């Protein structure tokens, strides 16, 4: 499936005949590039997330009795506040654009290289929905188990109100999360770490661990769940060579979390 697009064997950009000094310099350059991209995007968030978990563990209140918010809402009556939220959402896509720019090669589209295009969108959509069932449903069970064991903080989604901009902002947030994590964790890091000589499973496990750290602020259950998601998504990408189904799956999962959960809580308060 999608074998023709398969991460086209990450070529060694340094080349087999390059002098050792040149190879060492280019490897160092790659490491600096990776560090800067991560510092501007998921790496920075992962550090803050781990610190948030440590802070939560040092409080007198038990971890299971604490809560955190997804996309906390702002004052809906303030025009400028809403405008700032839209502008902030727009600039939130900048790290994704940077990663794609860095992946671009002369005569070869970065979108095509990592499979972030619409050539086989029907198959990508079907695969994305399948991944939602494989990852999303067990993830809800893991969250519930973590809450029952007191190992996961309560995650409160942003409340929905009657304002027209609430749902669009949440949908943009879901799309941003899907693109940011899958393009950077998978498309970008797979390419760069391959070039540094890392093996496929080393990359899959390393990026899965980083994904878990990225969600550490939610507690231990989501850490495990997101690491499992990272392993599955990494394996799928190594096999199919396409980021698009991963972006679709991740975005759908977050749409359910950001929009579906508040709606369900409003409609069936006794259950939620």
C-alpha positions, 0 to 999 in steps of 0.5 A, a space after each residue: 500500500 502506497 509502496 511507490 511513495 515509500 520514504 524513498 530511501 532517505 539518501 545520504 545527502 553527504 554522499 559516499 565520496 565526500 571528505 570526512 571533514 565535510 561529512 562531519 560538518 554536515 552532520 553537525 549542521 543537521 543536528 543544529 537544524 533539528 535542535 532549532 526546529 524542535 526548540 521552536 515547536 514540539 521540543 519546547 512544548 515537550 519541555 514545558 509539558 514535563 515541567 508541568 507534570 513535575 509541578 503537578 506531582 509536587 503539589 499536595 493535591 493528588 494527581 488524579 484530583 487535579 485538572 488541566 485544560 485543552 484550548 482554554 477559552 478566553 473572554 468571548 465578549 472581547 473582539 480583540 481577544 478573539 482576533 488575537 486568537 485567530 492571529 495566534 492560530 495562524 502563526 501556530 502553523 509557522 513551525 510546520 512551514 519551516 519543517 516543510 521548507 527545510 525538507 524541500 530539495 531542488 526539483 523535488 517537492 517536500 509535500 510529495 516526499 513525505 506524502 502530504 498531498 492529495 494524490 490518493 486522498 480517498 485512500 488516505 481518508 480511509 486509512 485515517 479513519 481506520 487509525 482513529 478506530 485503532 488509536 482513538 478508542 483504546 486511547 479513551 479507555 486508557 484515559 479512563 483507566 488512568 483517571 480511575 487509578 489516579 495517574 491522569 489529571 482531568 482534561 477539561 476541553 474548552 467550553 462551547 458557547 453560542 459565538 460563531 468563532 468558537 467551533 472554527 477556532 477549535 477546528 483550527 487548533 485540531 488541524 494545527 495539532 495534527 499537522 505540527 505533530 505528524 509533519 515534525 515528529 514523523 515527516 521531518 524527524 524521520 528524514 533527518 534522523 535517517 540521514 544521521 544513520 539512525 535505524 527505523 525502529 530507533 527513530 520510531 521509538 525515539 519520536 514516540 518517546 518525544 511524543 509522550 513527553 509532549 503530552 506529559 502535562 496530562 499525566 502518566 496515562 496520556 504519556 503511555 497512550 501517546 507513546 503507543 500512538 507514536 509507535 503505530 504512526 511511526 510504523 505506518 509511515 515507515 511502511 506507507 511513506 505518507 504523512 497525510 493519513 496520520 494528519 487526518 487521523 490526528 486531526 479527527 481525534 482532536 476534533 472529537 476531543 475539542 468539539 465532540 466531548 464538550 457537546 456530549 457533556 452538554 447533551 448528556 451531563 449525567 454521563 460526563 
